[in-house]
Amino acid sequence: MKWKEQILTLKAYQPGRTTDQVKKAYGLSDVVKLASNENPFGSSEKVKECIRTYADSFAIYPDGYTTGLRTELAHFLNVSEKQLIFGNGSDEIIMMISRAMLEPGKNTIMPTPSFPQYRHNAIVEGAEVREIELVNGAHDLDKMAQSIDENTAIVWLCSPNNPTGVYITDVQLRGFLDRVPEGVFVVLDEAYYEYVTADDYYNALDIIKEYSNVIVLRTFSKVYGLAAFRVGYGMANESLIAQLDPVREPFNVNSLAQKAAGAAIGDQEFIDNCRAANKEGLEQFYAFCQENGLSYYPSEANFILIDFNCDSNELFEYLMSKGYIVRSGAALGIPGTVRVTVGSTEQNNGVLNAMKSFLAETVKR
Ligand SMILES: *Cc1c(COP(=O)(O)O)cnc(C)c1O
C-alpha cells in the first residue's frame, strides 16, 4: 500500500496506565494519577448541572460553528467571534495547523523537550523538524530565531513549557517575534495559561493584535477540568482564522462539550480557586526539593519537573507501587527527572512521602 514513507516508522501515542490498571497490578485500593496535568479538583459545579439537565437530541449533529460557546468565549476574552477557532482539544488545532501548512520541502522549528504533538504532526506531513534544545528549561529563543530560513512555515512556542513549567516573559516574546519574518507562522501554545501568576508574563491579546502571524492555543482540558470532553481553542486575527478554518472537520466539537465549556467559562471563581490552590501546592514541592537538595524548575503551570538524578523509570515504578502515577522523565526526554502534576494538599503530601521513602531506600542501598 502507498503509505506516506514517514508513517511507517511512526509510533502511536502511548497512553499512561489508567488508575484501574495500576490498582489491579499492585493490589492497591487507592491510586492517584498525577501524570497528565488534569485538575485534581475536577470541574465547576456549573458544568455538572449543565450536563445533568442536557436535553438536546442525540440524533442531531453538533453545531458546526460552535455558536453558543463562541459567543460566550468571545465575550469573556473580549475578542471578536471571528478571531476564534475551536478544536476537539487543542491537539486537533495543532493537527489542523500542521495539515494546513506543512509538507515536504518546508521546515518547522520547535523547542525540545516540549509537547510531543508538534513534532508528531510535522512528521506525518513530511516536513523537516528542527528541534532546538531548551536551556535551563526555557526556550532558546535566540537559536530558534536563527534557525528560521525561507522554507520555515511554523515556529512552535509553549508557554509555560510542558514539561518544564518555565514561561516566556513579555520582553523575551516580543524580542523574538520582532525577529520572525511576517510570513512565518508562530503558534503560542498556552495550555496552562490560567495557572500563570508571574508579573512579567505577556498579554496574549496584545500579542495577537500587534503580530498578525501569531495564533494562541488554549484548552478546557487543564484548569477547567474538562479533559474528557476534548475542547480547545485558537485565537488570532480574523483573516488568519478564516484561512485555517477550511481545514477543520465540520462537526469537530461535540454537542455536550460545547455546552460544558460554555458553562465552565461562567464560573471564574472556580478557576481562581484552582489557581490559588495550585500555587500553594507548588510551594509544598519547592519546600520538599529544598529540604532534600533536589533541583527543579520554578513552575508557572500545574506540574513540576524534579531532578532526582536517578534512574527515573525506577522512581516512576516505585511511586506507582505506592499508588502514585507520575510521568517518568526518561519518557519525556529528560532522564533523571519526574514530572508530577500538582494535586490537592493531601495528594501532594502523599506523593512527597512516597518520594521521601524512595530517597531513604536508595541511600541505604
Ligand atoms: C495538555 C496539552 C495540550 C493538549 O490539550 P487538549 O486540549 O486536551 O488537546 C496542548 N499543549 C500542551 C502543552 C499541553 O500540555
The ligand as an SDF file (V2000), in Angstrom:
LIG
                    3D

 15 15  0  0  0  0  0  0  0  0999 V2000
   -2.3430   19.1120   27.5120 C   0  0  0  0  0  0  0  0  0  0  0  0
   -1.6910   19.9380   26.4740 C   0  0  0  0  0  0  0  0  0  0  0  0
   -2.2980   20.1860   25.2400 C   0  0  0  0  0  0  0  0  0  0  0  0
   -3.4910   19.4290   24.7510 C   0  0  0  0  0  0  0  0  0  0  0  0
   -4.6350   19.7940   25.2650 O   0  0  0  0  0  0  0  0  0  0  0  0
   -6.0020   19.2500   24.6820 P   0  0  0  0  0  0  0  0  0  0  0  0
   -6.7880   20.5000   24.5420 O   0  0  0  0  0  0  0  0  0  0  0  0
   -6.5150   18.3200   25.7140 O   0  0  0  0  0  0  0  0  0  0  0  0
   -5.7720   18.5820   23.3650 O   0  0  0  0  0  0  0  0  0  0  0  0
   -1.6740   21.0280   24.3560 C   0  0  0  0  0  0  0  0  0  0  0  0
   -0.4980   21.5820   24.6390 N   0  0  0  0  0  0  0  0  0  0  0  0
    0.1290   21.3540   25.7990 C   0  0  0  0  0  0  0  0  0  0  0  0
    1.4320   21.9790   26.0620 C   0  0  0  0  0  0  0  0  0  0  0  0
   -0.4430   20.5110   26.7450 C   0  0  0  0  0  0  0  0  0  0  0  0
    0.2170   20.2420   27.8730 O   0  0  0  0  0  0  0  0  0  0  0  0
  1  2  1  0
  2  3  1  0
  2 14  2  0
  3  4  1  0
  3 10  2  0
  4  5  1  0
  5  6  1  0
  6  7  2  0
  6  8  1  0
  6  9  1  0
 10 11  1  0
 11 12  2  0
 12 13  1  0
 12 14  1  0
 14 15  1  0
M  END
$$$$
